[in-house]
Amino acid sequence: MRHRRGIDLIPEKGAIDPDRGIGHLRLADLADDQLLGARCSRCDHNQWVDRWAIAGKYGHDVTLGDLRPLLKCTKCGNTKGNGFRIGRAHRDG
């Protein structure tokens, strides 16, 4: 699936173990060209987040599973069941 702004929403094959999901990944495990997004389970609001600011606040070794309970939707305020998405920036040329 491709985002309307040209961002791949599915990471490269083999990058994520489908049995474990992405909760075990640390911020330091993400490649420089990967984007981190969050999705609300209630209203399906999606938003890219600044992973470098998150790493500055919580450290590069924090896992996405540890950060998941801290997610709060900016649209509806939901804090239950929200999750992360990983994308890759589209590179032309």
BELDAJO-V37871 format. One line per field, one symbol per residue. ss: DSSP state (@ for helix, = for strand, . for the rest). psi: psi as a letter, one per 40 degrees, with the letter a starting at -180 (. if undefined). A space follows every 10 residues. Layout:
ss->???
psi->???
//
This chain:
ss->.=.....=.. .......... .....=@@@. ...======. .....====. @@@@@@@@.. ..=@@@@@.. .......... ..======.. ...
psi->hhidefhheh iihedhhdde aedehiddeh ideiihiihh edefhihiig dddddddeie eiidddddee hhhedeeheh eiiiihihhh hi.
//
